[in-house]
Amino acid sequence: MSRSVIVTGGTGGLGSAVVRAFLASGDRVVVPWIVASESERMKGPFADALRAQQLVLVAADVAERDGAASVAQAAGDLAVLVNGVGGFAAGAHHETDLGVWDHLFRLNVRAAAAMTQAALPIFLARRSGAIVSVAAYAALDPPEGLGAYVASKAALIAFTRSLAREVASRGVRVNAVLPTTIDTPANRAAMPDADFSLWTPPESVAAVIHWLASDAASAVRGALVPV
C-alpha cells in the first residue's frame, strides 16, 4: 500500500538515494527545497515521478515553523518522516567562527526539530508513524577538527533518544542512522585524496533508512544504527 513520506534533504547525494528507495516501493514522496537549483536537480532523474505526482517538491525552509508546516500539509496523511537535511564543516575550534556553529545546529538539529514538530500531530492522531533521522557515527567517536559538526550531530542523537521514549507508547517509532563517510560527489570534492573505496555508498544508507521505516522494523524504537 502506498504511503506518504517526507524526505528532507532529498535533493542531496544521500537524500536522492533515499527518495529513490521510497519511490521504488510505490510510496508518494514529498521533498522540500530552498533554492531553485535544488528543484531543478530533481527534475531530470525524477521526471517520471514528478509527472505522475508520485514525487512532490515544496519550496520551504524546514528549519522554520511555517516552512515545516507547509511540507507536512503537502504530505497529507503522513506515514514516514526522514530528517535528512544537514550540513558539514571542519576546522580547528579556535579558528572556527561561531556562525558556523549556528549554521550547523540550524541544519542538523533545528530543521529536524521543526519538521518533527509539524509531523507529530499527524502521527499521534493516526497512532502510527516512523521517524528516521540521519545523524553521524563521528558523533559517537569524534575525530579532531570537527567540533561544531559532531556536537550538532550528538544533539540530534540525544533528541532522537528522548523523542523515542516520549512517543513510543503512542504508536510512533523514532530511530536514527549513523553513517560513516558517505560516497557522494560533495564529499569527493571536499576530500579528493581520500580512499573512496572505504566510504559507504548512499544506496546502502538509504536501504537501512527504508528498512527502519518499514513494517519489518515495527519493534525497533530509539535505535542508533551505524551504517
C-alpha positions as CSV (number, residue, x, y, z in Angstrom):
1,M,0.0,0.0,0.0
2,S,1.3,3.4,-0.9
3,R,2.4,5.6,1.9
4,S,3.0,9.4,2.2
5,V,6.7,10.1,3.0
6,I,8.6,13.3,3.7
7,V,12.4,13.3,2.9
8,T,14.1,16.5,4.0
9,G,17.5,16.9,2.3
10,G,16.0,14.9,-0.5
11,T,17.9,16.9,-3.2
12,G,21.3,15.9,-1.9
13,G,23.6,13.0,-2.6
14,L,22.2,10.8,0.2
15,G,18.7,12.3,0.1
16,S,18.2,11.5,-3.6
17,A,19.1,7.8,-2.9
18,V,16.5,7.8,-0.1
19,V,13.9,9.3,-2.4
20,R,14.6,6.6,-5.0
21,A,14.2,3.8,-2.4
22,F,10.8,5.0,-1.3
23,L,9.6,5.7,-4.9
24,A,10.7,2.2,-5.8
25,S,8.3,0.8,-3.2
26,G,5.4,2.8,-4.6
27,D,5.3,5.5,-1.9
28,R,4.4,9.1,-2.5
29,V,7.4,11.3,-1.5
30,V,7.4,15.0,-0.6
31,V,10.7,16.8,-0.8
32,P,11.3,20.4,0.4
33,W,13.8,22.6,-1.3
34,I,15.1,26.2,-0.6
35,V,16.8,27.4,-3.7
36,A,15.7,26.9,-7.4
37,S,18.8,24.9,-8.3
38,E,17.7,22.2,-5.8
39,S,14.4,21.8,-7.5
40,E,16.0,21.7,-10.9
41,R,18.4,19.0,-9.8
42,M,15.4,16.7,-9.1
43,K,13.7,17.2,-12.4
44,G,16.0,15.1,-14.5
45,P,16.3,11.7,-12.8
46,F,12.8,12.0,-11.2
47,A,10.9,13.5,-14.2
48,D,8.6,10.5,-14.4
49,A,7.7,10.5,-10.7
50,L,7.1,14.2,-10.9
51,R,4.7,13.8,-13.9
52,A,2.9,11.0,-12.1
53,Q,2.7,13.2,-8.9
54,Q,4.4,10.4,-7.0
55,L,7.1,13.0,-6.1
56,V,6.1,16.4,-4.9
57,L,8.5,19.3,-4.5
58,V,7.7,22.0,-2.0
59,A,9.6,25.3,-1.7
60,A,10.1,25.6,2.1
61,D,12.7,26.2,4.8
62,V,12.0,23.3,7.2
63,A,14.0,25.0,9.9
64,E,11.2,27.5,10.2
65,R,7.8,26.7,11.7
66,D,5.8,27.9,8.7
67,G,8.0,26.1,6.2
68,A,7.8,22.8,8.1
69,A,4.0,23.2,8.4
70,S,3.7,23.7,4.6
71,V,5.6,20.5,3.9
72,A,3.5,18.5,6.4
73,Q,0.4,19.9,4.8
74,A,1.6,18.8,1.4
75,A,2.2,15.3,2.7
76,G,-1.4,14.8,4.0
77,D,-1.8,11.5,5.8
78,L,1.9,11.2,6.6
79,A,3.3,7.8,7.4
80,V,7.1,8.4,7.4
81,L,9.4,11.3,8.1
82,V,13.1,11.2,7.1
83,N,15.1,14.0,8.7
84,G,17.9,14.0,6.2
85,V,18.8,17.7,5.7
86,G,22.2,18.5,7.2
87,G,25.5,20.3,6.9
88,F,29.2,19.7,7.4
89,A,32.2,21.9,8.3
90,A,35.6,21.1,9.6
91,G,38.4,23.2,11.2
92,A,40.3,23.8,14.4
93,H,38.0,25.1,17.1
94,H,40.0,28.3,17.7
95,E,39.8,29.1,14.0
96,T,36.1,28.4,13.6
97,D,33.7,31.3,13.6
98,L,30.8,30.9,15.9
99,G,28.5,31.5,13.0
100,V,29.5,28.0,11.8
101,W,28.1,26.6,15.0
102,D,24.8,28.5,14.4
103,H,24.7,27.3,10.8
104,L,25.3,23.6,11.7
105,F,22.9,23.5,14.6
106,R,20.2,25.1,12.4
107,L,20.7,22.4,9.6
108,N,21.5,19.4,11.8
109,V,19.2,20.0,14.8
110,R,16.7,22.8,14.4
111,A,15.5,21.5,11.0
112,A,14.8,18.1,12.4
113,A,13.1,19.6,15.5
114,A,10.9,21.9,13.4
115,M,9.9,19.2,10.8
116,T,9.2,16.6,13.6
117,Q,7.1,19.1,15.5
118,A,5.0,19.7,12.3
119,A,4.7,16.0,11.6
120,L,3.9,14.7,15.1
121,P,0.3,15.8,15.3
122,I,-0.4,13.7,12.2
123,F,1.4,10.7,13.6
124,L,-0.2,11.0,17.0
125,A,-3.7,11.3,15.5
126,R,-3.3,8.1,13.5
127,R,-1.3,6.4,16.3
128,S,1.4,5.3,13.9
129,G,4.3,6.6,12.0
130,A,8.1,6.3,11.6
131,I,10.7,9.0,12.1
132,V,14.2,8.3,10.9
133,S,16.9,10.9,11.4
134,V,20.4,11.0,9.8
135,A,23.0,11.6,12.5
136,A,26.7,10.6,12.2
137,Y,28.9,7.9,13.6
138,A,31.5,10.6,14.2
139,A,29.2,11.9,17.0
140,L,30.0,8.8,19.0
141,D,33.7,8.7,18.2
142,P,34.6,12.3,17.4
143,P,37.8,13.0,15.4
144,E,39.7,16.2,15.8
145,G,38.8,19.3,13.9
146,L,35.0,18.6,13.7
147,G,33.8,20.1,16.9
148,A,30.8,22.0,15.6
149,Y,29.7,19.2,13.3
150,V,30.0,16.4,15.9
151,A,28.3,18.5,18.6
152,S,25.3,19.2,16.4
153,K,25.0,15.5,15.3
154,A,25.3,14.4,19.0
155,A,22.5,16.8,19.8
156,L,20.4,15.1,17.1
157,I,21.2,11.7,18.7
158,A,20.1,12.9,22.1
159,F,16.9,14.4,20.6
160,T,16.2,11.1,18.8
161,R,16.5,9.0,22.0
162,S,14.4,11.4,24.1
163,L,11.6,11.6,21.5
164,A,11.6,7.9,21.1
165,R,10.7,7.5,24.7
166,E,8.2,10.3,24.6
167,V,6.1,8.9,21.8
168,A,6.7,5.1,21.8
169,S,3.5,4.3,23.7
170,R,1.5,6.3,21.2
171,G,2.5,4.2,18.2
172,V,5.3,6.4,16.8
173,R,8.7,4.9,16.1
174,V,11.8,7.1,16.3
175,N,15.2,5.9,15.2
176,A,18.4,7.3,13.7
177,V,21.1,6.1,11.3
178,L,24.7,6.9,12.0
179,P,26.6,6.8,8.7
180,T,30.4,6.9,8.4
181,T,31.7,8.9,5.4
182,I,29.2,8.6,2.5
183,D,30.4,8.4,-1.0
184,T,28.8,11.5,-2.5
185,P,30.1,13.9,-5.1
186,A,30.3,16.7,-2.5
187,N,32.4,14.5,-0.2
188,R,34.7,13.5,-3.0
189,A,35.2,17.2,-3.9
190,A,35.9,18.1,-0.3
191,M,38.3,15.2,0.3
192,P,39.9,14.4,-3.2
193,D,42.9,12.5,-1.7
194,A,40.8,10.0,0.4
195,D,40.3,6.3,-0.4
196,F,36.8,6.3,-1.8
197,S,36.6,2.5,-1.6
198,L,36.3,2.8,2.2
199,W,33.3,5.0,2.0
200,T,29.7,3.9,2.3
201,P,27.5,4.1,-0.9
202,P,24.5,6.3,-0.4
203,E,22.3,3.5,-1.6
204,S,23.4,1.4,1.4
205,V,22.4,4.1,3.9
206,A,19.1,4.6,2.1
207,A,18.4,0.9,2.3
208,V,18.7,1.0,6.1
209,I,16.6,4.1,6.4
210,H,13.9,2.4,4.2
211,W,14.0,-0.7,6.4
212,L,13.7,1.3,9.6
213,A,10.5,2.9,8.1
214,S,9.1,-0.4,7.2
215,D,6.7,-2.8,9.0
216,A,9.7,-5.2,9.3
217,A,11.2,-2.8,11.8
218,S,7.9,-2.2,13.7
219,A,9.5,-3.2,17.0
220,V,12.6,-1.0,16.7
221,R,12.5,2.2,18.7
222,G,15.2,4.5,19.9
223,A,17.9,2.7,17.8
224,L,21.1,4.3,16.7
225,V,22.2,2.3,13.7
226,P,25.8,2.6,12.4
227,V,26.0,2.2,8.6
